[in-house]
Amino acid sequence: MSVARPPAAPSVRIVDSIEAVDAAAWDRIAGDNPLLGHGWLAVAERECLERLQRRYVLLERAGSLLAAAACYVDAGDSAAESVDDLLFGRLAGKRLGRFLSVRPALVCGFPWSLGSGCLMVPDPDEPHPDEPDRGTLADALVETITAEARRQGWTAVFLGVAEPETLLMSRLRARGYRAAHHEPLYVLDLAWPDFETYRQSLPSLNIRKNIRGELNRNRKQGVTIGELKDAAGLEQRLHAIVDHHFRRYGWRAFTYGANWFRSILSALGDDAVVTVAFQDDQPVGVAVAVRKRATRQLVLACVDHAGEGGNFTYFNLAYYRAVEDCIRAGDRRYIVGPGQHLSRSRRGYRPQASYVFCRPPGPVRRHLIGWWLRVLSAWLRRKRRGAAA
């Protein structure tokens, strides 16, 4: 009697550029997360001024991509937002933050992405007995990333792990990762035929009036907003607006050069949405969003504060024009970043919890980071309760 052999385990391959991965194969498993699309990752690699070390973990069988993880190395010498910035905030540069630093780290995922950097083929309606299930794939991804970090003496970090990723969370906890709640992202589920119906659906009369007033004031002050299809001649001005906006709010310099705008429009086509506000024929604000499978995520919305003059250009770029464009394009979800809880909740957005998981090398470091993550979680819960009150 012949005995059926168990299916061979997927092979593991690690590459240092998304260009080494077939775009169609990658996007097949990337789902609807705009910040994990092949095109977006390729532009980030080409245009980032920081020379980040990339790591893409690929699980394959017979040439077919079954699962992947988009990672990078946070070596501690980058000017971009670091894992320490995310975990310790203003304390990152203080003595306590330096003492608890988790860098260098092998980071899976990206800040403010709705979902981790782990991608897997969707569950089939009728699973084939020879194909690995998602639990097996999640195990393999976590084990490979953990082993690579351990081999290098780095902390292993998973960012942006979202509420639906329960399978991944269980595998991380089983391997000794410590977790903390992180700042939630905000999601607007789009179910209206037009913007005015959306505005009228909001329960607060004051908010409905405020939106109408902010739209009218923006128009009366001569601000026009339109989608940009060609960035030629405007790159330097748009880059200056973004860079100044970042520095004004205490962030580090914008990590992409002026050519970034032209590059995303060229590489992503209609899936890159660059919206520019003009006043007196000069750009005074810019918003950049990325689309994937009817999900749109706002990457940034920045205004020239010296020329904005309280005309609500930011709200029109990030909220009103964006929602109108989403509805017109048939997008079903609009995602924006953390913060501004009251402004967003009053405009119909719901928070979606996000988690960060860490596994530093050595038991002492794991104990210390576990203590800090408990403190961070408690502080964020208290902050959210205060914002909702």
N, C-alpha and C positions, 0 to 999 in steps of 0.2 A: 504494500500500500504506500503510495506517495504521500508525503507530508508537506503541506503548503508552507513555504518559507515566509517569514514575516517580511513586510516591505522594507526595502533599504532605507536607512535614515537619509534625510536630505544632506547634500554636501554643503559645506560652508565656504564662502569666498568673501574676502574683505578687499574692497577697492577704495582708492583715495579720491575719486572724482565721479560725480554722477554721470559724466559723459561716457564712462566705461559701462554704463547700464543701458540696455535698450529702453527707449522712452515709452513705447507702447506697453512693454512688459511691466515697467515700473508704475505707470499710471493705471494699469489694470487693477493693481492691489492698493493704490493710494486712496481710493474712495473719493470722498467729496471734501477733503481737507485742502483748501487752496494753498497753504504754505508748505505742503508736502508734494506738490506736483513737480514732475521732472523739469518742466520749463522754468519754473520759479527757482528751483534749487540750482539749475545751471546758470541762471543770471546772477544769483547770489555768489556763486563761485567766481565767476568772471569779473564782477564789478566791485567786490568787497575790497576795500583798501587794506584791511587786515588779512594777513596771509594765514588764515586758519588752516589747521590740519584737519582734513575731512576723513571720516571713516564711514563707509557704507557696508553694512553687514548683509550679505545675501545668502538666503537658503534656497538651493536649487535642486531639482531632480530632472535628469534627462534633458537638460537645457531649459527647463521651465522654471520661472521664478515663482516661488511659493510664498516667501515672506522676506521682509527686509527691515533694516533699521537705519535711519539717517542720524549719524552722530558726528561730533567734532571734538577736538581736544581744546579745553580751556586751560592753557598753559600758565596763565598768571601774568603774561607780559602784553596782553592785548588792551587797547584803548576802548574796545567795544564793551557793551554791558556784559558783565561776567556773572557766573553762578554765585559768586560771593555777593555781588550787588543785589541779586534776586533774593538771596537768603537772609542777608544781614542789613540791607538798606544803607542808611547813613552810618551804621556801625562798621561797615566793611573796611573803611579806612582807619578806624579806631583800634585801640589795643585789643579789645575783646574780639572784634571781627578778624583781625590779623591772626590772633591766637586760634580761633576756630576755623580759619580758612579751609575750604574743601579743595582748593586748587593745589596742584594740577588735577584735572578731572576729565574723564571720558564721558561726554554728555550725549545722551540720546534724546533727540527732540530739540525744539527751539523755543525761546521765550515767547509767550503769548500766542502760541498755536493751540487751536482747539483740538486737543488730542496729542498723544505722545508721538515720538518718531518711529514707533513700531507699526509695521504694516503687514497684513496677512490676507491671503485669499479669502473671500467671503465664504461663509458656510454654504455648501451646496444643498439644494433641496433634498437630493438623494445621495448621501455620502458614499463614496466608493471605498471598499474595504482596504484597497492597496494605497490609499492616499492618507497622509498624516492629518490628524484633526488639529484644530486651532490650538488646543492645549499643548500638544506636542511641539507645534511651531513656536508658541510663546515660550515654552521651556527652553528651546534651543536658542532663541534670540537672547533671552536673559542670561543663560549660561555662557554664551559666547562673549557677550559684552562684559559680564562680570569677570570672566577668565582673562580677557584682554586687559582690563583695568588692573586686576591683581598682578598680572605679569609685569606691568609697567610700574607698579607701586602707586597707582592713581586712585582717586575716588571715582566710583561709578555713580552717575546721576541720570535719572529719568525725569525730564521736564514735561509739563503740560499733560500729565496723565489725567484723562477726563473721567467723569462719573460712569459712563457706559463701559469703560475698559476694566471691568471687574476681573476678567480672566488674567490680564496682565498684572493687576494689583495683587492677586492671590499668589502668583509666581514670585513677584518681588518680595513680598512679606516672607514667603517660605525660605528665601535665600538671605534673610537677615537685613533687608533694606529697612531703613527708618523713613517714615513719611510725615509730611506736614501738609495741611491745607495751604493753598496759595491764593493769591488774588484771583477772583473769578473773572472770566470773560462775560460779555453780555450778548445775548442772542435775541434778535427780533424775528419771529416767525411771521412770514409775509402771507396774509390771507385776504388782501383787499384788492379791488379792481383798479383803484387809483389812489393818489396821495390824499385827496380831500376826504375820501371815505375813511382812510386810516386816521386822519386828524380828528374827524368827527367821532370815531370809535373810542377815543381816549376818554377815560371816565372823569377826568378833572376839567371842569369848565375853565379854570384859570390857565391850565396848560394849553388848552385849545386856543384860548385868546392870545396867550403868549406866543405860540407858534405863528399865528396869523400876523401878529404885530412884528415879530422878528423878520418874517419874510418881507413884509411891506417896508420896514425900515431899511433893510438891505437894498431893496430895489430903489427906494427914494434917494438913497445916497449914491446912486449910480453904479452899483456893483452888478456885474453880469457874470454868470457862472456857466461854463461850457466844458464839454469833454474834449480833451486834447488828443488828437490822432498823430500829430507830428511835433516832436519837441525841438526841432531845429530852431536855433536862435533864442530859445528860452531856457536852455539847460542851466546856464550860470545863475540866472535870476532865481529859478526854482530851487536850485541847490542852496543858494544863500538864504532863502526864506526858511527852508527846512533846517539848515545848520544853526541859524540864529534861534529858531524855535526850540531846538533841542537844548542849546546852551542856556536859554532863558529859564528853562524848567529844571536846571541842574543836571541834565544828562550830559554825557560826553559827546564829542563831535560826531556828526553824522558819519557813519562808517562806509558810505558809498560815494563815489565821485559824481561829477555832474553828468557823465555819460550814462548813468544808471537809468534816467528817465527814457532816453532814446532806446536803450537796450531792452527794457521790459516791454515797451510798446512793440519793438521789432520781434522779440522772441515769443511773446504771449498773444499777440494779436488782440482779438476781442475779449480775451480773458484778463487783460490788464486794463484797468479803468483809471485814467489820470484825469482828474477834474480840476480846473483852474478858475480862480476868481480874479476878475480884472476890474480895476477902477482907474479911470482916466487912461485907458489903454495900457496900464502897467499891471503885471501880476501882483496880487496882494495876498494870495493864499493858494494852497495846492493840497489835494487829497489823492492818495494812491490806494487802490483796492485791487484785489485779485479774485477771480472767479474760478470755480471748478464745480461742474455738475450741479448747477443751480444754487450753489452756496457762494456767497460773496463775503470776503473778509477785508475790513479796513486795515491797511498797513500803517498809514500815517495820515494825519490831517494837521497842517501847519499854516499859520497866518503871519503876515508881517505886522507885528503889534504896533510898530510906530505909525503905520498908515491905516491900520484897521479902524481906529477911532470909534470903537463901541458899536459897530454896525452889524454885529452878529454874523460875520462872515464864517467864523469857525462852525457855529451851529448849522448854518446853511450848507456848508461843505460836508460836514461829518454826519449830519442827521437828515435834514430835509431833502436836499437835492439827491443825496445818496439813496434814501428810501424811495423817492420818486423814480430814480433810475432803475433800482432793483425791480420794482413792480412792473415797469415798462419792459424790462428785459426778461421777465418771467422767473427771476430768482426766487427761491422759496425761503432762504435764510440769509440774514445779514448779521455779521458778527463784528463787534467792536471790542477794543481792549479793556483793560481794567480801569477802575476808578469811576468817579462821577456817578456814584450809585443812585442818588436821588434824581438827577437829571435823566438818567437812562430808564430807571424803573417807572418814572412818571410818563415816559414816552413809550411804554409798552414793552421794553426790553426785560428779559428774564436773566438772572445770573446763572451761569453754569460753573459748578465747582471745578477747580483744578488742583492737582496735587503734584508735589515734588517728592521723589524718592531718592535717598542717598545711601551709599554703602562705602564709607571710608575704609582704607586699609588698616587693619589692626583693631582689636577689641576696645582699646581705650578710646581711640578716636571715634569708633562707632557709638560708644556710650556717651561721649561728650556731644556729638552731633545729634544723637537721639534726644538728649536733654534739651538742646536748643530748638529742635523742631517741635517739641511739645510746647515750648514757650511761644514759638512763632504761631502755631495753630491756635493757641488760646487767645493770643493778642488779636489775630485776624477775626476770630469769631466774635470777640468783644467789639471790635471795630465795626463789623457788619451789623451787629445788633444796634449799635449806636446810630449808624447811618439809616437803618430802617425805622427807627423810633420816630 
